[in-house]
Amino acid sequence: MNEYAVTALVVLLTLGVGVALLLTFGISFVSYLAVGVILSVLLASLVYTWWKSKTDRTVVLLKIEILNKIKDAVEVLERNLRAASEMVDVEPFMEDLAGIKRGLISRGFFTGEFQINEGKIDRVTLTAIELESRKVEQQLRSLESLVVASYGEAVAGRMQELLDAAQMLVEGGFSVREEYEELRRVASMPAASLQDLLEKRRRGEEQYGRLVERCIREAEFLLTTAEGVADVSHLREELERVKREREKVESVYRLLRVRSEVSSYLTRPFLEAREEVLAYLDRMLELSRGFERERQVLRELRERAKSYTDPGQLAEFRSIRQEAKRLTLELARAMAREISVLDEELRKLGRAVEGTGAGGRISELDPRREFREFAGSALEVLTALAADFSRRYREVKIARNYPAVERIISRKLAEAGRVSAGELGVRYAEEFLRLYSESHPEAVLEGKVLRLKG
């Protein structure tokens, strides 16, 4: 019964009782009591009406929330089934899902358009809707497990197909080892639900696409390089077909054929590029003595360049050249910093500081220039920096150790009146003897021998 009708009935009954009390006992005895009772009943009725209305609205909202969850679960599974239909036949599963939807519609929970039927859910208890929700959840879970069994097998097959194709490209000489390892990681991801399987397949396809794109770029570079020494138009046609059909794993055979044939034309350019890079790195190693951290990185880059023996790996020397440029700048800056430190120490030791100012030439090293042009300028700057560093290092060593060596020279002169560089027995002996002669007028340097005058 409508709560407003109940309220009206209660009010009428209360008024009737009030009138009966007045007629029976008189207004003097019961008037105040009756009025108080009437007001109390009226207030209680209003409170009850407000509470009942609010409680019913809360229940309605709970019903709608539960039905929305059912609707979302059904629509997500329906959407995932359509996505899975690219690889497996999902028609039987779609029919089962349609049956679940029809059942919900027939029971009045949803309209024919599968929208919540708010006009009818008032007649259904919250408990009934909760029970229906658990029932549908179980049906959807069972249906999805059947789909997962079928689709999971298809996804596993597709992942293996992509892995096999990618491995062929790696073994064929393309520089896609990192992309291949990432594809393997994606293929090994666990996937328990249909959503997980769809995500796994999507990521696998994307990673394979990136791997193939890298191979295409390598092949493009090799073809462009080979065009100067041979007619490779037929190979370029093959590569264009690969671009159009890159999603097909069969395209790997065309990619491998392009790389194999074009490599046969690139022996000379490859050997020239390899020799150029190795010669430059060898020279950098000579100039980097005293800078062990930079030398270690240079040695590793040289070993990497030396490991390439296949003309089809010509594209790798693009990245090696870029890395060599970066290491050149790092070495030059490290040299300039160390020279500044040595200069400061020389000043503290009271020695004059002279240099070529090679550190200021680092700005000439522009990595955007062609490698051959960059290498020529870089070796000039590094040679000047290495000379400055070597001279500063020697001057600091001499200045730092001179007081101790000075005492040795004075003792030997007192004992024998003379001392030679060989007798002194220290590094930079001639330089120490020269400094001693400059600060001691009683001694004179004759060649490599220091003598007392007179």
Rosetta blueprint (number, residue, H / E / L):
1 M L
2 N L
3 E H
4 Y H
5 A H
6 V H
7 T H
8 A H
9 L H
10 V H
11 V H
12 L H
13 L H
14 T H
15 L H
16 G H
17 V H
18 G H
19 V H
20 A H
21 L H
22 L H
23 L H
24 T H
25 F H
26 G L
27 I H
28 S H
29 F H
30 V H
31 S H
32 Y H
33 L H
34 A H
35 V H
36 G H
37 V H
38 I H
39 L H
40 S H
41 V H
42 L H
43 L H
44 A H
45 S H
46 L H
47 V H
48 Y H
49 T H
50 W H
51 W H
52 K H
53 S H
54 K H
55 T H
56 D H
57 R H
58 T H
59 V H
60 V H
61 L H
62 L H
63 K H
64 I H
65 E H
66 I H
67 L H
68 N H
69 K H
70 I H
71 K H
72 D H
73 A H
74 V H
75 E H
76 V H
77 L H
78 E H
79 R H
80 N H
81 L H
82 R H
83 A H
84 A H
85 S L
86 E L
87 M L
88 V L
89 D L
90 V L
91 E H
92 P H
93 F H
94 M H
95 E H
96 D H
97 L H
98 A H
99 G H
100 I H
101 K H
102 R H
103 G H
104 L H
105 I H
106 S H
107 R L
108 G L
109 F L
110 F E
111 T L
112 G L
113 E L
114 F L
115 Q L
116 I E
117 N L
118 E L
119 G L
120 K L
121 I H
122 D H
123 R H
124 V L
125 T L
126 L H
127 T H
128 A H
129 I H
130 E H
131 L H
132 E H
133 S H
134 R H
135 K H
136 V H
137 E H
138 Q H
139 Q H
140 L H
141 R H
142 S H
143 L H
144 E H
145 S H
146 L H
147 V H
148 V H
149 A H
150 S H
151 Y H
152 G H
153 E H
154 A H
155 V H
156 A H
157 G H
158 R H
159 M H
160 Q H
161 E H
162 L H
163 L H
164 D H
165 A H
166 A H
167 Q H
168 M H
169 L H
170 V H
171 E H
172 G L
173 G L
174 F L
175 S L
176 V L
177 R H
178 E H
179 E H
180 Y H
181 E H
182 E H
183 L H
184 R H
185 R H
186 V H
187 A H
188 S L
189 M L
190 P L
191 A L
192 A L
193 S L
194 L H
195 Q H
196 D H
197 L H
198 L H
199 E H
200 K H
201 R H
202 R H
203 R H
204 G H
205 E H
206 E H
207 Q H
208 Y H
209 G H
210 R H
211 L H
212 V H
213 E H
214 R H
215 C H
216 I H
217 R H
218 E H
219 A H
220 E H
221 F H
222 L H
223 L H
224 T H
225 T H
226 A H
227 E L
228 G L
229 V L
230 A L
231 D L
232 V L
233 S H
234 H H
235 L H
236 R H
237 E H
238 E H
239 L H
240 E H
241 R H
242 V H
243 K H
244 R H
245 E L
246 R L
247 E L
248 K L
249 V L
250 E L
251 S H
252 V H
253 Y H
254 R H
255 L H
256 L H
257 R H
258 V H
259 R H
260 S H
261 E H
262 V H
263 S H
264 S L
265 Y L
266 L L
267 T H
268 R H
269 P H
270 F H
271 L H
272 E H
273 A H
274 R H
275 E H
276 E H
277 V H
278 L H
279 A H
280 Y H
281 L H
282 D H
283 R H
284 M H
285 L H
286 E H
287 L H
288 S L
289 R L
290 G L
291 F L
292 E H
293 R H
294 E H
295 R H
296 Q H
297 V H
298 L H
299 R H
300 E H
301 L H
302 R H
303 E H
304 R H
305 A H
306 K H
307 S H
308 Y L
309 T L
310 D L
311 P H
312 G H
313 Q H
314 L L
315 A L
316 E H
317 F H
318 R H
319 S H
320 I H
321 R H
322 Q H
323 E H
324 A H
325 K H
326 R H
327 L H
328 T H
329 L H
330 E H
331 L H
332 A H
333 R H
334 A H
335 M H
336 A H
337 R H
338 E H
339 I H
340 S H
341 V H
342 L H
343 D H
344 E H
345 E H
346 L H
347 R H
348 K H
349 L L
350 G L
351 R L
352 A L
353 V L
354 E L
355 G L
356 T L
357 G L
358 A H
359 G H
360 G H
361 R H
362 I H
363 S H
364 E H
365 L L
366 D L
367 P L
368 R L
369 R L
370 E L
371 F H
372 R H
373 E H
374 F H
375 A H
376 G H
377 S H
378 A H
379 L H
380 E H
381 V H
382 L H
383 T H
384 A H
385 L H
386 A H
387 A H
388 D H
389 F H
390 S H
391 R H
392 R H
393 Y H
394 R H
395 E H
396 V H
397 K H
398 I H
399 A H
400 R H
401 N H
402 Y H
403 P H
404 A H
405 V H
406 E H
407 R H
408 I H
409 I H
410 S H
411 R H
412 K H
413 L H
414 A H
415 E H
416 A H
417 G L
418 R E
419 V E
420 S E
421 A H
422 G H
423 E H
424 L H
425 G L
426 V L
427 R L
428 Y L
429 A H
430 E H
431 E H
432 F H
433 L H
434 R H
435 L H
436 Y H
437 S H
438 E H
439 S H
440 H L
441 P L
442 E L
443 A E
444 V E
445 L E
446 E E
447 G L
448 K L
449 V E
450 L E
451 R E
452 L E
453 K L
454 G L
